[in-house]
Amino acid sequence: MQEKILGNKKNGMKMLLLFFLLYVAGIAVFILGCVQTDHKAFWWSVVMTVAGGIWMVLGWIPFCGLRVLKPQEALVLTLFGKYVGTIREEGFYFVNPFCTAVNPAARTRLKQSGDVSGIPGTFEITTAQAAAQTVATESAGKKISLKIMTLNNNRQKINDCLGNPVEIGIAVMWKVTDTAKAVFEVDNYKEYLSLQCDSALRNIVRLYPYDAAPNVDTTGDGIADEGSLRGSSDVVAERIRNEIQKKVAGAGLEILEARITYLAYAPEIAAVMLQRQQASAIVDARKMIVDGAVGMVEMALERLDEKHTVALDDERKAAMVSNLLVVLCGNRDAQPVVNSGSLY
């Protein structure tokens, strides 16, 4: 299904005035036919009355062909089930009054920029807000928005490549590029996009560990790398965007950007992983402390030898090294013991 752009002239105001004048004329003809008393023009008065009455009853139908489009809106029109075309430019139009606008996703409520409340940073929809949005949607008719939308799907619990359950959420910026495909190729393009986002997120996240791990290939080239969900978020987001785009291209949608909005271990293992991270941090800190302490001890021994301050044998050097390492690597302040006697 290819999109057909209609080049209708923006003659809605002219047609509105014409139909209004015709309706007024129909009322006047009906009244004149009713008040006609000349018996010679009886049949003429009957014709005027019938014609005026028919126009008064059916004269509202042409008004149904008047359509108003705002910027970044489109109208997909069908006539008795056949696709007629799409109007994409803003303006006041007159189309065939028997044409029907089609938008299967008009009442679909998702956590996205066009369907959320007006509270900044809030994506939850209450019953009252949903009712208000339904009224707004009905007033907007079956128009399709061509604006950039932001879909914020629910967080998902997914196992990474090491089997650890993580919770992750994404925000996807998208827009409709082909209205015919969006309306006719899929049942509901908003729900279709949401489902494909969930599927692509699972397919990509399971290829990465939460943190960088050894002997893990995340690119598929057979070489271990340091890719991870936490350290390679931009790369992961781009792969998710490409995965979604391949799935929704046939529905006339374009994925502009995908971003990870939430990433954390699942609650059942969060405490254990926190202890693991703390232990790893402690070990790294201890390594740094020991390296620094050894360097300071070496420097102290070299300076003593250079200055010939005191001559120490191997046993005394070992004792000095032990004492310095205890002082430098200990968690608490050392309690010095002063030796007032002979060194030996």
C-alpha positions as CSV (number, residue, x, y, z in Angstrom):
1,M,0.0,0.0,0.0
2,Q,1.6,3.3,-1.2
3,E,0.6,6.7,0.2
4,K,-1.3,8.9,-2.3
5,I,-1.1,12.6,-1.5
6,L,-4.2,14.5,-2.5
7,G,-3.7,18.0,-3.9
8,N,-7.1,19.3,-3.0
9,K,-7.5,23.1,-3.1
10,K,-8.1,24.8,0.2
11,N,-11.6,25.9,-0.8
12,G,-13.4,25.0,2.4
13,M,-14.4,28.6,3.2
14,K,-15.9,29.1,-0.3
15,M,-17.9,25.9,-0.1
16,L,-19.1,26.8,3.4
17,L,-20.5,30.1,2.3
18,L,-22.0,28.5,-0.8
19,F,-23.8,25.7,1.2
20,F,-25.0,28.3,3.7
21,L,-26.5,30.5,1.0
22,L,-28.1,27.4,-0.6
23,Y,-29.5,26.3,2.7
24,V,-31.0,29.8,3.3
25,A,-32.4,29.7,-0.3
26,G,-34.0,26.3,0.3
27,I,-35.7,27.6,3.4
28,A,-37.0,30.6,1.5
29,V,-38.2,28.4,-1.4
30,F,-40.0,26.2,1.1
31,I,-41.7,29.2,2.8
32,L,-42.8,30.7,-0.5
33,G,-44.2,27.4,-1.6
34,C,-46.2,27.1,1.6
35,V,-47.7,30.6,1.4
36,Q,-48.5,30.5,-2.3
37,T,-52.3,31.0,-2.6
38,D,-52.7,31.4,-6.4
39,H,-54.6,28.3,-7.7
40,K,-53.2,28.8,-11.1
41,A,-49.7,28.2,-9.8
42,F,-50.7,25.3,-7.5
43,W,-48.4,22.7,-9.0
44,W,-45.6,25.2,-9.0
45,S,-46.1,25.8,-5.3
46,V,-46.1,22.1,-4.6
47,V,-42.8,21.7,-6.5
48,M,-41.3,24.6,-4.5
49,T,-42.5,23.2,-1.2
50,V,-41.2,19.7,-1.9
51,A,-37.9,20.9,-3.2
52,G,-37.4,23.3,-0.4
53,G,-38.3,20.6,2.2
54,I,-36.0,18.0,0.6
55,W,-33.1,20.5,0.7
56,M,-33.9,21.4,4.3
57,V,-33.8,17.7,5.3
58,L,-30.7,16.7,3.2
59,G,-28.9,20.1,3.0
60,W,-26.6,19.3,5.9
61,I,-24.9,16.5,4.1
62,P,-22.4,18.7,2.1
63,F,-21.3,20.3,5.4
64,C,-19.8,16.9,6.3
65,G,-17.2,17.3,3.6
66,L,-15.7,20.3,5.3
67,R,-12.4,19.4,7.1
68,V,-9.8,21.5,9.0
69,L,-6.2,20.3,9.3
70,K,-3.6,21.9,11.6
71,P,0.1,21.8,11.0
72,Q,1.7,18.3,11.3
73,E,-1.6,16.5,10.9
74,A,-2.8,14.2,8.1
75,L,-6.2,12.8,7.1
76,V,-6.5,9.3,5.5
77,L,-9.7,9.2,3.4
78,T,-11.6,6.2,2.1
79,L,-14.7,6.1,-0.1
80,F,-17.0,3.1,0.4
81,G,-14.0,1.0,1.6
82,K,-11.6,2.1,-1.1
83,Y,-8.5,4.2,-0.2
84,V,-8.8,7.6,-1.8
85,G,-5.7,9.4,-0.6
86,T,-4.2,11.4,2.2
87,I,-4.3,15.1,2.9
88,R,-1.1,16.3,4.7
89,E,-1.0,20.1,4.5
90,E,-2.8,22.3,7.0
91,G,-5.8,24.3,5.8
92,F,-9.6,24.3,5.4
93,Y,-10.7,21.7,2.8
94,F,-13.8,20.4,1.2
95,V,-13.8,16.7,0.3
96,N,-16.5,14.3,-0.8
97,P,-18.9,14.3,2.1
98,F,-19.2,10.5,1.8
99,C,-15.5,10.0,2.4
100,T,-14.6,8.5,5.8
101,A,-11.4,9.3,7.7
102,V,-9.6,6.3,9.0
103,N,-7.3,6.1,12.1
104,P,-7.4,2.7,13.9
105,A,-5.1,4.1,16.7
106,A,-7.2,7.2,17.4
107,R,-8.3,6.0,20.9
108,T,-5.2,3.9,21.8
109,R,-3.8,5.0,25.1
110,L,-0.1,4.5,25.5
111,K,2.6,6.0,27.8
112,Q,3.7,8.5,25.1
113,S,4.0,12.2,24.7
114,G,0.7,12.6,22.9
115,D,-1.3,10.4,25.4
116,V,0.0,11.5,28.8
117,S,-1.2,14.1,31.3
118,G,0.0,17.6,31.3
119,I,2.0,17.2,34.5
120,P,5.8,17.4,33.6
121,G,7.6,14.2,34.2
122,T,4.4,12.2,34.8
123,F,3.5,9.3,32.6
124,E,0.7,7.7,34.8
125,I,-2.8,8.2,33.5
126,T,-5.7,8.4,36.0
127,T,-9.3,7.7,35.2
128,A,-10.3,11.4,35.0
129,Q,-7.3,12.1,32.8
130,A,-8.2,9.2,30.5
131,A,-11.8,10.5,30.2
132,A,-10.6,14.0,29.4
133,Q,-8.2,12.6,26.8
134,T,-11.0,10.5,25.2
135,V,-13.1,13.7,24.7
136,A,-10.1,15.5,23.2
137,T,-9.4,12.5,20.9
138,E,-13.0,12.4,19.7
139,S,-13.0,16.2,19.1
140,A,-9.8,15.8,17.0
141,G,-11.6,13.1,14.8
142,K,-9.6,10.6,12.9
143,K,-6.6,12.8,12.2
144,I,-3.1,11.2,12.3
145,S,-0.4,13.2,14.0
146,L,2.8,13.6,12.0
147,K,4.7,15.1,14.9
148,I,7.6,13.5,16.7
149,M,6.2,11.3,19.5
150,T,8.0,9.9,22.5
151,L,7.0,6.4,23.6
152,N,8.0,5.5,27.2
153,N,7.3,1.8,27.5
154,N,7.0,0.0,30.8
155,R,10.1,-1.4,32.5
156,Q,11.0,-5.0,31.6
157,K,12.8,-7.7,33.6
158,I,15.3,-9.3,31.3
159,N,18.2,-11.7,31.8
160,D,21.5,-10.4,30.6
161,C,24.0,-12.7,28.8
162,L,25.3,-14.0,32.2
163,G,21.8,-14.9,33.3
164,N,21.4,-12.0,35.8
165,P,17.9,-10.5,35.8
166,V,17.9,-6.8,35.2
167,E,15.2,-4.2,34.9
168,I,15.5,-1.8,32.0
169,G,13.3,0.8,30.4
170,I,13.6,2.8,27.1
171,A,12.2,5.9,25.6
172,V,11.7,5.8,21.8
173,M,11.3,9.0,19.6
174,W,9.2,8.1,16.5
175,K,6.9,9.6,13.9
176,V,4.6,8.5,11.1
177,T,6.2,8.9,7.6
178,D,3.7,6.9,5.5
179,T,0.1,7.2,6.6
180,A,-1.2,4.6,4.2
181,K,1.1,1.9,5.6
182,A,0.4,2.9,9.2
183,V,-3.3,2.6,8.7
184,F,-3.7,-0.3,6.3
185,E,-0.6,-2.5,6.8
186,V,-1.0,-3.1,10.5
187,D,-4.1,-3.4,12.7
188,N,-3.0,-0.6,15.2
189,Y,0.3,1.1,14.6
190,K,0.7,2.4,18.1
191,E,0.2,-1.1,19.7
192,Y,2.4,-2.6,17.0
193,L,5.2,-0.2,17.8
194,S,4.9,-0.8,21.5
195,L,5.1,-4.6,21.0
196,Q,8.1,-4.3,18.7
197,C,9.9,-2.1,21.2
198,D,9.5,-4.8,23.9
199,S,10.7,-7.5,21.5
200,A,13.8,-5.5,20.3
201,L,14.7,-4.6,23.8
202,R,14.8,-8.3,24.9
203,N,16.7,-9.3,21.8
204,I,19.5,-6.8,22.4
205,V,19.8,-6.8,26.2
206,R,20.3,-10.5,26.3
207,L,23.5,-10.0,24.3
208,Y,25.2,-7.8,27.0
209,P,26.2,-8.2,30.6
210,Y,25.2,-5.6,33.1
211,D,28.9,-4.8,33.9
212,A,31.9,-5.6,31.7
213,A,32.8,-9.3,32.1
214,P,35.7,-11.3,30.7
215,N,35.3,-13.7,27.7
216,V,32.0,-12.1,26.5
217,D,31.5,-11.2,22.8
218,T,28.7,-8.6,22.5
219,T,29.4,-7.7,18.8
220,G,29.2,-11.1,17.3
221,D,32.6,-11.0,15.7
222,G,34.0,-13.8,17.8
223,I,36.3,-11.5,19.8
224,A,35.8,-10.8,23.5
225,D,35.2,-7.2,24.2
226,E,34.3,-4.9,27.2
227,G,30.7,-4.1,26.1
228,S,28.1,-3.8,28.9
229,L,24.7,-2.3,29.5
230,R,26.0,0.2,32.0
231,G,29.2,1.1,30.2
232,S,28.0,1.0,26.6
233,S,24.6,2.6,26.9
234,D,24.9,4.6,23.7
235,V,25.9,1.6,21.6
236,V,23.1,-0.5,23.1
237,A,20.6,2.2,22.5
238,E,21.6,2.5,18.9
239,R,21.4,-1.2,18.3
240,I,17.9,-1.2,19.9
241,R,16.9,1.7,17.6
242,N,18.1,-0.2,14.5
243,E,16.3,-3.4,15.6
244,I,13.0,-1.5,16.1
245,Q,13.4,0.3,12.8
246,K,13.7,-3.0,10.9
247,K,10.5,-4.2,12.4
248,V,8.4,-1.1,11.9
249,A,9.6,0.1,8.5
250,G,6.7,-1.9,6.9
251,A,4.2,0.0,9.0
252,G,5.3,3.5,7.8
253,L,7.0,4.5,11.0
254,E,10.5,6.0,11.5
255,I,12.5,5.6,14.7
256,L,14.5,8.7,15.3
257,E,16.2,7.8,18.6
258,A,16.1,5.3,21.4
259,R,17.5,6.0,24.9
260,I,17.8,3.9,28.0
261,T,15.8,5.6,30.8
262,Y,16.2,3.1,33.6
263,L,18.7,0.3,34.3
264,A,19.1,-1.6,37.5
265,Y,19.4,-5.2,38.8
266,A,16.2,-6.9,39.6
267,P,15.1,-6.5,43.3
268,E,15.7,-10.2,44.1
269,I,19.4,-10.0,43.4
270,A,20.0,-6.2,43.9
271,A,21.3,-6.6,47.5
272,V,23.7,-9.5,46.5
273,M,25.1,-7.5,43.5
274,L,25.5,-4.5,45.7
275,Q,27.6,-6.5,48.1
276,R,29.6,-7.8,45.2
277,Q,30.3,-4.4,43.9
278,Q,31.3,-3.2,47.4
279,A,33.6,-6.2,47.8
280,S,35.2,-5.4,44.4
281,A,35.6,-1.8,45.3
282,I,37.3,-2.7,48.7
283,V,39.7,-5.1,46.9
284,D,40.6,-2.4,44.4
285,A,41.1,0.1,47.2
286,R,43.3,-2.4,49.1
287,K,45.4,-3.0,46.1
288,M,46.0,0.7,45.7
289,I,46.9,1.1,49.4
290,V,49.3,-1.9,49.3
291,D,51.0,-0.6,46.1
292,G,51.4,2.8,47.7
293,A,52.7,1.4,51.0
294,V,55.3,-0.8,49.3
295,G,56.5,2.2,47.3
296,M,56.8,4.3,50.5
297,V,58.8,1.5,52.3
298,E,61.1,1.2,49.3
299,M,61.7,4.9,49.3
300,A,62.3,5.0,53.0
301,L,65.0,2.3,52.8
302,E,66.7,3.9,49.8
303,R,66.8,7.3,51.6
304,L,68.3,5.7,54.7
305,D,71.0,4.0,52.7
306,E,71.8,7.2,50.7
307,K,72.1,9.4,53.8
308,H,73.9,6.7,55.9
309,T,71.6,7.7,58.7
310,V,71.7,4.3,60.3
311,A,73.0,0.9,59.3
312,L,70.4,-1.9,59.4
313,D,71.0,-5.6,58.9
314,D,68.5,-7.7,57.1
315,E,66.6,-8.7,60.3
316,R,66.1,-5.0,61.3
317,K,65.1,-4.1,57.8
318,A,62.5,-6.8,57.8
319,A,61.2,-5.6,61.1
320,M,61.1,-2.0,59.8
321,V,59.3,-3.1,56.7
322,S,56.7,-5.0,58.7
323,N,56.1,-2.1,61.0
324,L,55.7,0.4,58.2
325,L,53.3,-1.8,56.3
326,V,51.2,-2.3,59.4
327,V,51.0,1.5,59.9
328,L,50.3,2.3,56.3
329,C,47.9,-0.5,55.5
330,G,45.9,-0.6,58.8
331,N,42.3,0.6,59.1
332,R,43.0,2.4,62.3
333,D,45.6,4.7,63.6
334,A,48.7,2.9,64.9
335,Q,49.7,3.1,68.6
336,P,53.5,3.7,68.5
337,V,55.7,2.0,71.1
338,V,58.8,4.0,71.9
339,N,62.0,1.9,72.5
340,S,64.2,3.8,74.9
341,G,66.8,1.1,75.2
342,S,69.5,-0.1,72.8
343,L,68.6,-1.0,69.3
344,Y,70.1,-4.4,69.9
